[in-house]
Amino acid sequence: MSQKDWLQAKLKENVELSRLNTLRVSASAQFYVDVTSLDDLCDALAWAQLNEHSTLVLGGGSNLVFAGKFSGLVMRMQIAGRCWEQVDETGATLVLGAGENWHDSVLYAAGAGYRGIENLALIPGTAGAAPVQNIGAYGVELCDTLVSVTALDRESNEVVCLENADCDFAYRNSLFKRWPGRYIITAIRLRLSRQKPLQLGYQDLKEYLGDAAARDLAALTVAEAVMAVRHRKLPDPAILPNVGSFFKNPVVTREKFQGLQAEYPDVVGYPHSGTVKLAAAWLIDQSGWKGYRNARVGVHNRQALVLINHSCGTGQDVLELASDIRQSVQKRFGVELEVEPGIVGG
Ligand SMILES: Cc1cc2nc3c(=O)[nH]c(=O)nc-3n(C[C@H](O)[C@H](O)[C@H](O)COP(=O)(O)OP(=O)(O)OC[C@H]3O[C@@H](n4cnc5c(N)ncnc54)[C@H](O)[C@@H]3O)c2cc1C
């Protein structure tokens, strides 16, 4: 298809994004395109470059706050495809197109008897966005199984394969987050196992599974347990629009933690490579925010890390609330909270 035909067929103008982000905030994209192949992606990028428009890759919109109009081209990643490679008696490699739904892919892998990503069930969004913040839950992170990422490198304009070690993974962080816009992920490869021990150490999971936790469970049973626990604890964005955890758990020195413990004996923290990871939810709760709400936005009444768009709130409303929370936590505990989702526009 020529660039002109492609433009006519695919490019849309002034597209409302409220249905394309889980916070359901209203925002518009000056230009918008659905990307279903590498060719689409290259055409979209060429058009944006020619017309000097900035670009944004959008997956499921579950880790983004739209603070206003996006002046430029939004490329919604919808490259599909799932296949198995290197299947042997120990495991198999699952290849996912970047537009595949992450949760469906977890159920697909666990249903086929493969272990490794079952604890990441019910995390919204696409497979292509999963490496961006190295998604994690219930003691498992994507980097534990990720073999490689296929991406378009916008510096060299080439399709590259980045191995796990190249991705610079850390807690809710990666090369892709540190270098926004450089790599557009088109596929990911995960090495899954038939025998790997299941990760059932998290208290909530242990409690839910009870005696069953001691048995050799199917990966799908664990995925279902994770889903049940998450349903109990986390608001469904289809009912209470949110982007999951709004803040990262802050990492502090052991000395800082001891100082906090002296003043607040029940402060919650976990050892983290020579430092201590504090529970941001505890800090926010103790600062009096849990269950807070104003006319439009608020803090979830069971999970203080989750900010909710109750009624036609804007991205700015949510960011103002986040800023107030950060200030009060800083004032009370001397701890800086870092916002987890990306902020666009405004
Ligand atoms: C209810 C709820 C629960 C959640 N629970 C968790 C959790 O337990 N653990 C966790 O880690 N996260 C969690 N999240 C956050 C979120 O689901 C993940 O970060 C998810 O990976 C985001 O995927 P997405 O497709 O929606 O990405 P988007 O929100 O669309 O995009 C996120 C970022 O990734 C970039 N991006 C998207 N696709 C690509 C691509 N193909 N190539 C390059 N860059 C890309 C975007 O430009 C943006 O910067 C939760 C969110 C919600 C709403």
The ligand as an SDF file (V2000), in Angstrom:
LIG
                    3D

 53 58  0  0  0  0  0  0  0  0999 V2000
   -6.2750   -2.7380   37.8620 C   0  0  0  0  0  0  0  0  0  0  0  0
   -4.8150   -2.6890   37.5020 C   0  0  0  0  0  0  0  0  0  0  0  0
   -3.9170   -3.5570   38.1070 C   0  0  0  0  0  0  0  0  0  0  0  0
   -2.5640   -3.5280   37.7700 C   0  0  0  0  0  0  0  0  0  0  0  0
   -1.7240   -4.3890   38.3990 N   0  0  0  0  0  0  0  0  0  0  0  0
   -0.4030   -4.3830   38.0950 C   0  0  0  0  0  0  0  0  0  0  0  0
    0.4840   -5.2900   38.7560 C   0  0  0  0  0  0  0  0  0  0  0  0
    0.0890   -6.1060   39.5740 O   0  0  0  0  0  0  0  0  0  0  0  0
    1.8020   -5.2280   38.4250 N   0  0  0  0  0  0  0  0  0  0  0  0
    2.2760   -4.3550   37.4910 C   0  0  0  0  0  0  0  0  0  0  0  0
    3.4950   -4.3690   37.2440 O   0  0  0  0  0  0  0  0  0  0  0  0
    1.4550   -3.4840   36.8560 N   0  0  0  0  0  0  0  0  0  0  0  0
    0.1380   -3.4770   37.1280 C   0  0  0  0  0  0  0  0  0  0  0  0
   -0.7040   -2.5920   36.5020 N   0  0  0  0  0  0  0  0  0  0  0  0
   -0.1660   -1.6210   35.5310 C   0  0  0  0  0  0  0  0  0  0  0  0
   -0.3270   -2.0350   34.0320 C   0  0  0  0  0  0  0  0  0  0  0  0
   -1.3530   -2.9620   33.8640 O   0  0  0  0  0  0  0  0  0  0  0  0
    0.9630   -2.6090   33.4450 C   0  0  0  0  0  0  0  0  0  0  0  0
    2.0120   -1.6790   33.5570 O   0  0  0  0  0  0  0  0  0  0  0  0
    0.7990   -3.0070   31.9720 C   0  0  0  0  0  0  0  0  0  0  0  0
    1.9520   -3.6660   31.5220 O   0  0  0  0  0  0  0  0  0  0  0  0
    0.5230   -1.8000   31.0600 C   0  0  0  0  0  0  0  0  0  0  0  0
    0.1540   -2.3270   29.7930 O   0  0  0  0  0  0  0  0  0  0  0  0
   -0.6290   -1.4570   28.7390 P   0  0  0  0  0  0  0  0  0  0  0  0
   -0.6600   -2.2370   27.4650 O   0  0  0  0  0  0  0  0  0  0  0  0
   -1.9270   -1.0310   29.2770 O   0  0  0  0  0  0  0  0  0  0  0  0
    0.3730   -0.2330   28.5630 O   0  0  0  0  0  0  0  0  0  0  0  0
   -0.0020    1.3110   28.3420 P   0  0  0  0  0  0  0  0  0  0  0  0
   -0.5930    1.8470   29.5950 O   0  0  0  0  0  0  0  0  0  0  0  0
   -0.7640    1.4980   27.0980 O   0  0  0  0  0  0  0  0  0  0  0  0
    1.4670    1.9070   28.1590 O   0  0  0  0  0  0  0  0  0  0  0  0
    2.3700    1.9360   29.2290 C   0  0  0  0  0  0  0  0  0  0  0  0
    3.7380    2.4440   28.7310 C   0  0  0  0  0  0  0  0  0  0  0  0
    4.3150    1.4820   27.8650 O   0  0  0  0  0  0  0  0  0  0  0  0
    4.5660    2.0450   26.5770 C   0  0  0  0  0  0  0  0  0  0  0  0
    4.2840    0.9790   25.6060 N   0  0  0  0  0  0  0  0  0  0  0  0
    3.1170    0.3020   25.4520 C   0  0  0  0  0  0  0  0  0  0  0  0
    3.2550   -0.6290   24.4940 N   0  0  0  0  0  0  0  0  0  0  0  0
    4.5290   -0.5370   24.0410 C   0  0  0  0  0  0  0  0  0  0  0  0
    5.2740   -1.2190   23.0410 C   0  0  0  0  0  0  0  0  0  0  0  0
    4.7400   -2.1910   22.3090 N   0  0  0  0  0  0  0  0  0  0  0  0
    6.5710   -0.8500   22.8340 N   0  0  0  0  0  0  0  0  0  0  0  0
    7.1340    0.1370   23.5590 C   0  0  0  0  0  0  0  0  0  0  0  0
    6.4770    0.8340   24.5130 N   0  0  0  0  0  0  0  0  0  0  0  0
    5.1840    0.5020   24.7480 C   0  0  0  0  0  0  0  0  0  0  0  0
    3.6190    3.2260   26.4650 C   0  0  0  0  0  0  0  0  0  0  0  0
    4.0870    4.1820   25.5410 O   0  0  0  0  0  0  0  0  0  0  0  0
    3.6340    3.7250   27.9030 C   0  0  0  0  0  0  0  0  0  0  0  0
    4.7870    4.4820   28.1310 O   0  0  0  0  0  0  0  0  0  0  0  0
   -2.0760   -2.5950   36.8080 C   0  0  0  0  0  0  0  0  0  0  0  0
   -2.9890   -1.7180   36.1930 C   0  0  0  0  0  0  0  0  0  0  0  0
   -4.3430   -1.7660   36.5230 C   0  0  0  0  0  0  0  0  0  0  0  0
   -5.3070   -0.8430   35.8490 C   0  0  0  0  0  0  0  0  0  0  0  0
  1  2  1  0
  2  3  1  0
  2 52  2  0
  3  4  2  0
  4  5  1  0
  4 50  1  0
  5  6  2  0
  6  7  1  0
  6 13  1  0
  7  8  2  0
  7  9  1  0
  9 10  1  0
 10 11  2  0
 10 12  1  0
 12 13  2  0
 13 14  1  0
 14 15  1  0
 14 50  1  0
 15 16  1  0
 16 17  1  0
 16 18  1  0
 18 19  1  0
 18 20  1  0
 20 21  1  0
 20 22  1  0
 22 23  1  0
 23 24  1  0
 24 25  2  0
 24 26  1  0
 24 27  1  0
 27 28  1  0
 28 29  2  0
 28 30  1  0
 28 31  1  0
 31 32  1  0
 32 33  1  0
 33 34  1  0
 33 48  1  0
 34 35  1  0
 35 36  1  0
 35 46  1  0
 36 37  1  0
 36 45  1  0
 37 38  2  0
 38 39  1  0
 39 40  1  0
 39 45  2  0
 40 41  1  0
 40 42  2  0
 42 43  1  0
 43 44  2  0
 44 45  1  0
 46 47  1  0
 46 48  1  0
 48 49  1  0
 50 51  2  0
 51 52  1  0
 52 53  1  0
M  END
$$$$
